[in-house]
Amino acid sequence: MQMPPLDPNVVDLAPSGPVLTSYDEEHVVTYIRLLQAEGQGADWQEVARIVLHIDPDREPDRARTAYQSHLARAKWVTEQGRLLRGASSK
């Protein structure tokens, strides 16, 4: 697997389907940063600004939607990864 970009641009809505996508692979670092920020109790607006490159003061709805969809996808990818590791170890 090729090394994912460290700070890729994001779309307004992260994928939501039941399979991992090339977008997921490209945004693994973004997902990790979102999960770390949430774990540290970071303000979602600051995370949207820094990680997603969307200004919540200028585009509050877009920033909130992008933040929520990418965080949800990050959690799903993490859970999916656990499921895949569990299946391969049997």
C-alpha positions in Angstrom: 0.0 0.0 0.0 1.2 3.4 -0.9 1.7 6.0 1.9 -1.4 8.1 2.3 -1.2 11.9 2.0 -0.6 13.6 5.3 -3.1 16.5 4.8 -5.4 15.8 1.9 -8.4 18.0 1.0 -11.7 16.7 2.1 -15.1 16.5 0.4 -18.2 17.9 2.2 -19.5 14.4 3.1 -17.3 11.4 3.9 -18.3 8.1 2.3 -21.1 6.2 4.2 -21.3 2.9 2.4 -20.5 -0.5 3.9 -17.2 -1.0 2.2 -13.8 0.7 2.5 -13.1 3.1 -0.4 -10.1 4.7 -2.0 -11.2 7.9 -0.3 -10.9 6.1 3.1 -7.5 4.9 2.2 -6.4 8.4 1.2 -7.8 10.0 4.3 -6.6 7.5 7.0 -4.4 10.3 8.5 -7.4 12.7 8.6 -9.4 10.0 10.4 -6.7 9.4 12.9 -6.4 13.2 13.6 -10.1 13.5 14.1 -10.2 10.6 16.5 -7.3 11.9 18.4 -8.8 15.4 18.6 -12.1 13.9 19.9 -10.3 11.8 22.4 -8.6 15.0 23.7 -11.8 16.9 23.9 -10.9 19.4 21.2 -13.5 21.9 20.0 -15.1 20.6 16.8 -14.8 24.1 15.2 -11.0 24.2 15.8 -10.7 20.6 14.4 -12.8 21.6 11.3 -10.5 24.6 10.7 -7.2 22.7 11.2 -7.9 19.2 10.1 -10.6 19.7 7.4 -9.5 23.2 6.3 -13.1 24.5 6.5 -13.7 27.8 8.3 -16.7 27.3 10.6 -17.1 31.1 11.0 -17.6 31.5 7.3 -19.3 28.2 6.5 -20.8 26.9 9.8 -23.2 24.3 8.2 -20.6 22.9 5.8 -18.0 22.7 8.6 -20.3 20.9 11.0 -21.6 18.5 8.4 -18.1 17.7 7.1 -16.8 17.3 10.7 -19.7 15.0 11.7 -19.6 12.8 8.6 -15.8 12.4 8.7 -15.7 11.6 12.4 -18.5 9.1 11.9 -16.6 7.5 9.1 -13.4 7.5 11.1 -15.2 5.6 13.8 -16.7 3.1 11.3 -13.3 2.5 9.7 -11.8 1.9 13.1 -14.5 -0.6 13.9 -14.3 -2.2 10.4 -10.6 -2.6 10.9 -11.2 -4.5 14.2 -13.7 -6.7 12.4 -11.2 -7.4 9.6 -8.4 -8.2 12.0 -10.6 -10.5 14.0 -11.7 -12.4 10.9 -8.2 -12.9 9.6 -6.9 -14.3 13.0 -9.5 -17.2 13.0 
